Structures are given as C-alpha cells and as structure tokens.
Amino acid sequence: MKVFLRILLVIAIIIVIAGIGYVGYGFYQKITVEEKNPIATMEVEGYGTIKIELYPDMAPNTVTNFIRLANRGFYDGLTFHRVVPDFMIQGGDKNGDGTGTPKLSDIEDNVAEDKEYCIPGEFIANGYTQNTLKHEKGVISMARSDYSQTDSSLLEEGYNSAGSQFFIMTEDNSSLDGLYAAFGKVIEGMDIVEKIANVEVTYRSSDLSEGEEAPKDEEGNELDADRPVDPPVIKSLRVETYGIDYGVPETNDVFDYYTWLMNTYYGYSS
C-alpha cells in the first residue's frame, strides 16, 4: 500500500513539474516572440501587388473592420474610384462612385437586422488619442464624410462615418493628421500605388479656373473630378493575421444626412 502511495506521489510531483514547465514555456514564448502585425496583400488587376502592414496598436477597431471586410471578400472586384497625383488614391466603395456603405452582413453571418453601418473614428479630433500615425507617403487611412460644411454641429457625425472606403497617401500631407483614422502603411508596391495615382481621369478639379464650371457628359451631367476613365480594379484583398482572431468590429448606425437636411431646412417630419 505504501509503495502504491509513493508511486502516486511521484506521479503527482511529475505532473506538477510538467505543468509548471508548460506554463513557464508559454510565458517565455509570450515575452520573447514578437507579435506580428497583420499584413494585407492587394492584387490590382493589370498593375501588380501592394502589401500593407496594419497597426492594431494605433487603430484596433479600424484594423478589425478592414480585416473582416477583406477576408470575407468584400473588396474583391471593387475599384479605385478617385485618384489625385501627389496626394492619394481612394477605393473600397461598393458603388464605385464614393457613395457606397457596407452592411452588417458584409462582416458577420446571420444578422438579425441587415443594415448599413459605420465605425467610430479613431483619431485625435474625435477624442481618440492612441492613434498618432501621421499621413505620410504610403500610409493607408479611412475615408469619411464631412457634414460640417453644411452645419458645424455635425462634426461628430462626420467623424464617425467611415465604413469601407480607404485611401493611400502618395505624398506626405500633415493637414489630415488627427482628422482621419490612419491605420497602416505600404511596405511593398509603392510603385504600383504611384502608377494608379497617374491614370487618366475625366478631369482634374485643380485645373479649373476660379468660377469655371465642371465639364459635363453628353447627357449634361457634371463629371466627377479625379475619377479614372478606366478605374483600376482590386482583383483580391486578403489579410494575413498570423493566427490572431481580431473578431468583429464595433459599429454604429449610419447618420441619415438626407432626412436631417429635410427636417432641418425644409420642415419635413419623418
């Protein structure tokens, strides 16, 4: 009986030592192995590959949203609908004209109520001080609306209006710092970004003289400034997360600007 108890004691000691070793090894790995930032790979049809390192430490919810959309195929087939040399290229709009907004079903399955969504703006002007990333050449940032041009009281609605559209800087521009959610930077393929920035467009807004009207199409509709004649297509966009699950982003309801405008200035009621 004593021999049996001694064997059990030895086994118990071995298990405890093994457990301590396992925990210690896991802790050692955690403090010695650097956690990799996610890397986005964007294939642009006819242009090439752009690789972007994302910074979840700067803008965690923005990065989560981008990863979720990308890895569910949202960006595949979408275009760069606005390009401005020495400034930026903008894409990620499902409508292809700057008006598109993603839906909850684009980021998760079996939603109770599928509707358009936006995400909180992770930048200093919106009270989020963790993001200090500057809008330098190669930085990717979220596009958003600016309703304050209509009414200065709508700053917050504009700050929290980003959805899926993003832009990549082709030159430094400090005027955007702290006002837009920058969340990563191009690490390969900046030459591809620059090629896209110099495609033929309908016209350049900067070329218009003061008071000169924008050119119109054959039907008399005003053309969109800086819109590519042949918009570059994102063939695929996927993000390598190195085994980390970034989950689902925090979302907000989209501000109904049209209804607000009608109610405020024309006295309509919903």
Contacts in CASP RR format, 6 or more apart in sequence:
PFRMAT RR
TARGET T0000
AUTHOR 0000-0000-0000
METHOD contacts of the structure
MODEL  1
MKVFLRILLVIAIIIVIAGIGYVGYGFYQKITVEEKNPIATMEVEGYGTI
KIELYPDMAPNTVTNFIRLANRGFYDGLTFHRVVPDFMIQGGDKNGDGTG
TPKLSDIEDNVAEDKEYCIPGEFIANGYTQNTLKHEKGVISMARSDYSQT
DSSLLEEGYNSAGSQFFIMTEDNSSLDGLYAAFGKVIEGMDIVEKIANVE
VTYRSSDLSEGEEAPKDEEGNELDADRPVDPPVIKSLRVETYGIDYGVPE
TNDVFDYYTWLMNTYYGYSS
35 242 0 8 1.000
35 244 0 8 1.000
36 242 0 8 1.000
37 53 0 8 1.000
37 54 0 8 1.000
37 55 0 8 1.000
37 56 0 8 1.000
38 53 0 8 1.000
38 54 0 8 1.000
38 56 0 8 1.000
38 63 0 8 1.000
38 67 0 8 1.000
38 239 0 8 1.000
38 240 0 8 1.000
38 241 0 8 1.000
38 242 0 8 1.000
38 244 0 8 1.000
38 246 0 8 1.000
39 51 0 8 1.000
39 52 0 8 1.000
39 53 0 8 1.000
39 54 0 8 1.000
39 187 0 8 1.000
39 239 0 8 1.000
39 240 0 8 1.000
40 51 0 8 1.000
40 52 0 8 1.000
40 53 0 8 1.000
40 54 0 8 1.000
40 66 0 8 1.000
40 67 0 8 1.000
40 70 0 8 1.000
40 237 0 8 1.000
40 238 0 8 1.000
40 239 0 8 1.000
40 240 0 8 1.000
41 49 0 8 1.000
41 50 0 8 1.000
41 51 0 8 1.000
41 236 0 8 1.000
41 237 0 8 1.000
41 238 0 8 1.000
41 239 0 8 1.000
41 240 0 8 1.000
42 49 0 8 1.000
42 50 0 8 1.000
42 51 0 8 1.000
42 52 0 8 1.000
42 75 0 8 1.000
42 234 0 8 1.000
42 236 0 8 1.000
42 237 0 8 1.000
43 49 0 8 1.000
43 234 0 8 1.000
43 235 0 8 1.000
43 236 0 8 1.000
43 237 0 8 1.000
44 50 0 8 1.000
44 80 0 8 1.000
44 192 0 8 1.000
44 196 0 8 1.000
44 232 0 8 1.000
44 233 0 8 1.000
44 234 0 8 1.000
44 235 0 8 1.000
45 232 0 8 1.000
45 233 0 8 1.000
45 234 0 8 1.000
45 235 0 8 1.000
46 232 0 8 1.000
47 192 0 8 1.000
47 195 0 8 1.000
47 196 0 8 1.000
47 232 0 8 1.000
48 189 0 8 1.000
48 192 0 8 1.000
49 188 0 8 1.000
49 189 0 8 1.000
49 192 0 8 1.000
50 168 0 8 1.000
50 186 0 8 1.000
50 188 0 8 1.000
50 189 0 8 1.000
50 190 0 8 1.000
50 192 0 8 1.000
50 193 0 8 1.000
51 186 0 8 1.000
51 187 0 8 1.000
51 188 0 8 1.000
51 189 0 8 1.000
52 140 0 8 1.000
52 168 0 8 1.000
52 184 0 8 1.000
52 185 0 8 1.000
52 186 0 8 1.000
52 187 0 8 1.000
53 184 0 8 1.000
53 185 0 8 1.000
53 187 0 8 1.000
54 63 0 8 1.000
54 66 0 8 1.000
54 67 0 8 1.000
54 183 0 8 1.000
54 184 0 8 1.000
54 239 0 8 1.000
55 63 0 8 1.000
55 133 0 8 1.000
55 183 0 8 1.000
55 184 0 8 1.000
55 185 0 8 1.000
56 63 0 8 1.000
56 64 0 8 1.000
56 246 0 8 1.000
57 130 0 8 1.000
58 122 0 8 1.000
58 130 0 8 1.000
58 131 0 8 1.000
58 132 0 8 1.000
58 133 0 8 1.000
58 182 0 8 1.000
58 183 0 8 1.000
58 184 0 8 1.000
59 122 0 8 1.000
59 123 0 8 1.000
59 130 0 8 1.000
59 131 0 8 1.000
59 133 0 8 1.000
59 181 0 8 1.000
59 182 0 8 1.000
59 183 0 8 1.000
60 122 0 8 1.000
61 119 0 8 1.000
61 120 0 8 1.000
61 122 0 8 1.000
61 249 0 8 1.000
61 250 0 8 1.000
62 119 0 8 1.000
62 121 0 8 1.000
62 122 0 8 1.000
62 142 0 8 1.000
62 162 0 8 1.000
62 181 0 8 1.000
62 183 0 8 1.000
62 249 0 8 1.000
63 183 0 8 1.000
63 184 0 8 1.000
63 246 0 8 1.000
64 246 0 8 1.000
64 247 0 8 1.000
64 248 0 8 1.000
64 249 0 8 1.000
65 107 0 8 1.000
65 119 0 8 1.000
65 163 0 8 1.000
65 164 0 8 1.000
65 249 0 8 1.000
65 251 0 8 1.000
66 166 0 8 1.000
66 183 0 8 1.000
66 239 0 8 1.000
67 239 0 8 1.000
67 241 0 8 1.000
67 246 0 8 1.000
68 107 0 8 1.000
68 108 0 8 1.000
68 246 0 8 1.000
68 247 0 8 1.000
68 248 0 8 1.000
68 249 0 8 1.000
69 75 0 8 1.000
69 102 0 8 1.000
69 106 0 8 1.000
69 107 0 8 1.000
69 164 0 8 1.000
70 237 0 8 1.000
70 238 0 8 1.000
70 239 0 8 1.000
71 238 0 8 1.000
71 239 0 8 1.000
71 241 0 8 1.000
72 106 0 8 1.000
72 107 0 8 1.000
73 236 0 8 1.000
73 237 0 8 1.000
73 238 0 8 1.000
74 94 0 8 1.000
74 102 0 8 1.000
74 106 0 8 1.000
74 164 0 8 1.000
75 92 0 8 1.000
75 164 0 8 1.000
75 234 0 8 1.000
75 236 0 8 1.000
75 237 0 8 1.000
76 234 0 8 1.000
76 235 0 8 1.000
76 236 0 8 1.000
76 237 0 8 1.000
77 233 0 8 1.000
77 234 0 8 1.000
77 235 0 8 1.000
78 91 0 8 1.000
78 92 0 8 1.000
78 93 0 8 1.000
78 94 0 8 1.000
78 96 0 8 1.000
78 233 0 8 1.000
78 234 0 8 1.000
79 91 0 8 1.000
79 92 0 8 1.000
79 93 0 8 1.000
79 96 0 8 1.000
79 228 0 8 1.000
79 231 0 8 1.000
79 232 0 8 1.000
79 233 0 8 1.000
79 234 0 8 1.000
80 89 0 8 1.000
80 90 0 8 1.000
80 91 0 8 1.000
80 92 0 8 1.000
80 196 0 8 1.000
80 228 0 8 1.000
80 231 0 8 1.000
80 232 0 8 1.000
80 234 0 8 1.000
81 90 0 8 1.000
81 91 0 8 1.000
81 92 0 8 1.000
81 93 0 8 1.000
81 96 0 8 1.000
81 97 0 8 1.000
81 98 0 8 1.000
81 227 0 8 1.000
81 228 0 8 1.000
81 231 0 8 1.000
82 89 0 8 1.000
82 90 0 8 1.000
82 91 0 8 1.000
82 98 0 8 1.000
82 167 0 8 1.000
82 224 0 8 1.000
82 226 0 8 1.000
82 227 0 8 1.000
82 228 0 8 1.000
83 89 0 8 1.000
83 90 0 8 1.000
83 196 0 8 1.000
83 197 0 8 1.000
83 198 0 8 1.000
83 199 0 8 1.000
83 201 0 8 1.000
83 226 0 8 1.000
83 228 0 8 1.000
84 170 0 8 1.000
84 197 0 8 1.000
84 204 0 8 1.000
84 226 0 8 1.000
85 170 0 8 1.000
85 197 0 8 1.000
85 198 0 8 1.000
86 170 0 8 1.000
86 171 0 8 1.000
86 197 0 8 1.000
87 169 0 8 1.000
87 170 0 8 1.000
87 171 0 8 1.000
87 173 0 8 1.000
87 197 0 8 1.000
88 167 0 8 1.000
88 168 0 8 1.000
88 169 0 8 1.000
88 170 0 8 1.000
88 173 0 8 1.000
88 197 0 8 1.000
89 167 0 8 1.000
89 168 0 8 1.000
89 170 0 8 1.000
89 193 0 8 1.000
89 196 0 8 1.000
89 197 0 8 1.000
90 98 0 8 1.000
90 143 0 8 1.000
90 165 0 8 1.000
90 166 0 8 1.000
90 167 0 8 1.000
91 143 0 8 1.000
91 165 0 8 1.000
91 166 0 8 1.000
91 167 0 8 1.000
91 234 0 8 1.000
92 164 0 8 1.000
92 165 0 8 1.000
92 166 0 8 1.000
92 234 0 8 1.000
93 99 0 8 1.000
93 100 0 8 1.000
93 164 0 8 1.000
93 165 0 8 1.000
94 100 0 8 1.000
94 101 0 8 1.000
94 102 0 8 1.000
94 164 0 8 1.000
96 231 0 8 1.000
97 224 0 8 1.000
97 227 0 8 1.000
98 165 0 8 1.000
100 164 0 8 1.000
100 165 0 8 1.000
101 116 0 8 1.000
101 117 0 8 1.000
101 118 0 8 1.000
101 163 0 8 1.000
101 164 0 8 1.000
101 254 0 8 1.000
102 116 0 8 1.000
102 117 0 8 1.000
102 163 0 8 1.000
102 164 0 8 1.000
103 114 0 8 1.000
103 115 0 8 1.000
103 116 0 8 1.000
103 117 0 8 1.000
104 111 0 8 1.000
104 113 0 8 1.000
104 114 0 8 1.000
104 115 0 8 1.000
104 117 0 8 1.000
104 251 0 8 1.000
105 111 0 8 1.000
105 114 0 8 1.000
106 164 0 8 1.000
107 117 0 8 1.000
107 248 0 8 1.000
107 249 0 8 1.000
107 251 0 8 1.000
108 248 0 8 1.000
115 253 0 8 1.000
115 254 0 8 1.000
116 254 0 8 1.000
117 163 0 8 1.000
117 251 0 8 1.000
117 252 0 8 1.000
117 253 0 8 1.000
117 254 0 8 1.000
118 160 0 8 1.000
118 161 0 8 1.000
118 162 0 8 1.000
118 163 0 8 1.000
118 251 0 8 1.000
118 252 0 8 1.000
118 253 0 8 1.000
118 254 0 8 1.000
118 255 0 8 1.000
119 142 0 8 1.000
119 160 0 8 1.000
119 162 0 8 1.000
119 163 0 8 1.000
119 249 0 8 1.000
119 250 0 8 1.000
119 251 0 8 1.000
119 252 0 8 1.000
120 126 0 8 1.000
120 128 0 8 1.000
120 160 0 8 1.000
120 250 0 8 1.000
120 252 0 8 1.000
121 128 0 8 1.000
121 142 0 8 1.000
121 144 0 8 1.000
121 159 0 8 1.000
121 160 0 8 1.000
121 162 0 8 1.000
121 181 0 8 1.000
122 128 0 8 1.000
122 130 0 8 1.000
122 131 0 8 1.000
122 181 0 8 1.000
122 183 0 8 1.000
123 131 0 8 1.000
123 159 0 8 1.000
123 178 0 8 1.000
123 179 0 8 1.000
123 180 0 8 1.000
123 181 0 8 1.000
123 182 0 8 1.000
124 131 0 8 1.000
124 132 0 8 1.000
124 178 0 8 1.000
124 179 0 8 1.000
125 159 0 8 1.000
125 178 0 8 1.000
125 179 0 8 1.000
126 156 0 8 1.000
126 159 0 8 1.000
126 160 0 8 1.000
131 178 0 8 1.000
131 181 0 8 1.000
131 182 0 8 1.000
131 183 0 8 1.000
133 139 0 8 1.000
133 182 0 8 1.000
133 183 0 8 1.000
133 184 0 8 1.000
133 185 0 8 1.000
134 172 0 8 1.000
134 174 0 8 1.000
134 177 0 8 1.000
134 182 0 8 1.000
135 141 0 8 1.000
135 169 0 8 1.000
135 172 0 8 1.000
135 173 0 8 1.000
135 174 0 8 1.000
135 176 0 8 1.000
135 177 0 8 1.000
135 180 0 8 1.000
135 182 0 8 1.000
136 169 0 8 1.000
136 172 0 8 1.000
136 185 0 8 1.000
137 169 0 8 1.000
137 170 0 8 1.000
137 171 0 8 1.000
137 172 0 8 1.000
137 190 0 8 1.000
138 168 0 8 1.000
138 169 0 8 1.000
138 170 0 8 1.000
138 185 0 8 1.000
138 186 0 8 1.000
138 190 0 8 1.000
138 193 0 8 1.000
139 168 0 8 1.000
139 169 0 8 1.000
139 182 0 8 1.000
139 184 0 8 1.000
139 185 0 8 1.000
139 186 0 8 1.000
140 166 0 8 1.000
140 167 0 8 1.000
140 168 0 8 1.000
140 169 0 8 1.000
140 182 0 8 1.000
140 183 0 8 1.000
140 184 0 8 1.000
140 185 0 8 1.000
140 186 0 8 1.000
141 166 0 8 1.000
141 167 0 8 1.000
141 168 0 8 1.000
141 169 0 8 1.000
141 176 0 8 1.000
141 180 0 8 1.000
141 181 0 8 1.000
141 182 0 8 1.000
141 183 0 8 1.000
142 162 0 8 1.000
142 163 0 8 1.000
142 165 0 8 1.000
142 166 0 8 1.000
142 167 0 8 1.000
142 180 0 8 1.000
142 181 0 8 1.000
142 183 0 8 1.000
143 162 0 8 1.000
143 165 0 8 1.000
143 166 0 8 1.000
143 167 0 8 1.000
143 180 0 8 1.000
144 158 0 8 1.000
144 159 0 8 1.000
144 160 0 8 1.000
144 161 0 8 1.000
144 162 0 8 1.000
144 163 0 8 1.000
144 165 0 8 1.000
144 180 0 8 1.000
144 181 0 8 1.000
145 157 0 8 1.000
145 158 0 8 1.000
145 161 0 8 1.000
145 255 0 8 1.000
145 257 0 8 1.000
146 158 0 8 1.000
147 154 0 8 1.000
147 155 0 8 1.000
147 157 0 8 1.000
147 158 0 8 1.000
147 161 0 8 1.000
147 255 0 8 1.000
147 257 0 8 1.000
148 154 0 8 1.000
148 155 0 8 1.000
148 158 0 8 1.000
150 261 0 8 1.000
151 264 0 8 1.000
154 255 0 8 1.000
154 260 0 8 1.000
157 255 0 8 1.000
157 257 0 8 1.000
158 255 0 8 1.000
160 252 0 8 1.000
160 255 0 8 1.000
161 254 0 8 1.000
161 255 0 8 1.000
162 181 0 8 1.000
168 186 0 8 1.000
168 193 0 8 1.000
170 193 0 8 1.000
170 194 0 8 1.000
170 197 0 8 1.000
176 182 0 8 1.000
186 193 0 8 1.000
196 232 0 8 1.000
199 228 0 8 1.000
199 229 0 8 1.000
199 230 0 8 1.000
199 232 0 8 1.000
200 228 0 8 1.000
200 229 0 8 1.000
200 230 0 8 1.000
201 225 0 8 1.000
201 226 0 8 1.000
201 227 0 8 1.000
201 228 0 8 1.000
201 229 0 8 1.000
202 215 0 8 1.000
202 223 0 8 1.000
202 224 0 8 1.000
202 225 0 8 1.000
202 226 0 8 1.000
202 227 0 8 1.000
202 228 0 8 1.000
202 229 0 8 1.000
203 214 0 8 1.000
203 215 0 8 1.000
203 223 0 8 1.000
203 225 0 8 1.000
204 225 0 8 1.000
204 226 0 8 1.000
205 214 0 8 1.000
205 225 0 8 1.000
205 226 0 8 1.000
208 214 0 8 1.000
213 222 0 8 1.000
214 222 0 8 1.000
214 223 0 8 1.000
214 225 0 8 1.000
215 222 0 8 1.000
215 223 0 8 1.000
216 222 0 8 1.000
216 223 0 8 1.000
217 223 0 8 1.000
259 268 0 8 1.000
259 270 0 8 1.000
262 268 0 8 1.000
263 269 0 8 1.000
263 270 0 8 1.000
END
